[in-house]
């Protein structure tokens, strides 16, 4: 996994854009926000990791297969660059983590009887609702 992160860090292209947020007039003059782009096809990920990355990335993934992360939380380019790279690392780490398999719940006989009795009770309550018929 470390080699994938290193490969991603090498393939990253950064561009700086003007940012909104804290900074006063400096925001209008200096391009402090960073837009980080990395092509996920160039990462050569295993298929299951690739599928999880696509699902996790969501709207950050373009149609051409690039993940675009925009970092504008801080007032300096350096801090925003570091933030974007950390977020990319977190994204790749999360894609490499296998989801925990769901353990099938097991219900014993008494629990099953109680559940069915509760359903019968709710059904009786709902059956009692409706229009009142006058005889």
C-alpha positions in Angstrom: 0.0 0.0 0.0 2.9 2.4 0.7 4.1 2.0 -2.8 0.7 3.0 -4.1 0.6 6.1 -2.0 4.2 6.9 -3.1 3.1 6.4 -6.8 0.1 8.6 -6.3 2.2 11.4 -4.7 4.5 11.2 -7.7 1.6 11.3 -10.2 -0.1 14.3 -8.6 -0.5 17.5 -10.5 -1.2 20.6 -8.5 -2.6 23.9 -9.6 -3.3 26.9 -7.4 -6.5 28.9 -7.6 -7.9 31.9 -5.7 -9.7 30.9 -2.6 -12.7 32.0 -0.6 -12.7 32.1 3.2 -10.4 33.7 5.7 -7.6 36.0 4.5 -9.3 39.4 3.9 -8.1 41.2 0.8 -5.2 38.8 0.5 -7.8 36.2 -0.8 -8.4 38.3 -3.9 -4.7 38.8 -4.7 -3.1 35.5 -3.9 -3.9 32.0 -5.2 -3.7 30.0 -2.0 -6.2 27.2 -2.6 -4.7 24.1 -4.2 -6.5 21.8 -6.7 -4.9 18.4 -6.7 -5.5 15.9 -9.6 -4.4 12.3 -9.9 -5.4 9.7 -12.5 -6.6 6.6 -10.8 -5.9 4.4 -13.9 -2.2 5.3 -13.7 -2.1 4.0 -10.1 -2.5 0.4 -11.4 -4.6 -0.6 -8.4 -6.0 -4.2 -7.9 -9.6 -4.4 -9.1 -11.3 -4.6 -5.7 -9.3 -1.7 -4.4 -10.1 0.2 -7.6 -13.8 -0.4 -7.2 -13.8 0.7 -3.6 -11.9 3.9 -4.5 -14.4 4.7 -7.2 -17.2 4.3 -4.7 -15.5 6.3 -1.9 -14.4 9.1 -4.3 -17.9 9.8 -5.4 -18.3 13.2 -7.0 -14.5 13.9 -6.6 -14.0 11.5 -9.5 -14.3 12.9 -13.0 -15.5 11.0 -16.1 -11.9 10.8 -17.4 -10.8 8.9 -14.2 -9.2 11.8 -12.3 -9.7 12.4 -8.6 -9.9 16.1 -8.0 -9.4 17.4 -4.5 -9.6 21.1 -3.6 -8.1 22.3 -0.4 -8.8 25.8 0.7 -9.1 25.5 4.5 -5.8 27.3 5.3 -4.4 30.7 4.4 -1.1 29.5 2.9 -0.4 27.5 -0.2 1.9 25.2 1.7 -0.7 24.3 4.3 -3.4 23.7 1.7 -1.0 21.5 -0.4 -0.2 19.4 2.7 -3.9 19.2 3.5 -4.8 18.0 0.0 -2.0 15.4 0.0 -3.2 14.1 3.4 -6.7 13.8 2.1 -5.5 11.8 -0.9 -3.6 9.5 1.4 -6.6 9.0 3.6 -8.7 8.2 0.5 -6.3 5.6 -0.8 -5.8 4.1 2.7 -9.6 3.8 3.1 -9.9 2.1 -0.3 -7.3 -0.5 0.7 -9.1 -1.4 3.9 -11.4 -4.4 3.4 -14.9 -3.9 4.7 -15.8 -6.0 7.7 -17.9 -9.0 6.6 -21.4 -8.8 8.0 -22.1 -11.5 10.6 -25.5 -13.0 10.1 -27.7 -12.5 13.2 -29.0 -15.7 14.8 -32.3 -15.7 16.6 -33.2 -18.4 19.1 -36.6 -20.1 19.3 -37.9 -17.9 22.2 -36.7 -14.7 20.4 -38.5 -15.8 17.2 -41.7 -16.5 19.1 -41.6 -13.1 20.8 -41.0 -11.4 17.5 -43.9 -13.1 15.8 -46.2 -12.4 18.8 -45.3 -8.7 18.6 -46.1 -8.7 14.8 -49.5 -10.4 15.6 -50.2 -7.7 18.2 -49.3 -4.8 15.8 -51.4 -6.5 13.1 -54.4 -6.6 15.4 -54.0 -3.0 16.3 -53.8 -1.9 12.7 -56.8 -4.2 11.8 -58.8 -2.4 14.4 -58.3 0.9 12.6 -60.5 2.1 9.8 -64.0 3.2 9.3 -66.5 2.6 12.0 -69.6 0.7 10.8 -72.8 1.6 12.6 -75.3 -1.4 12.8 
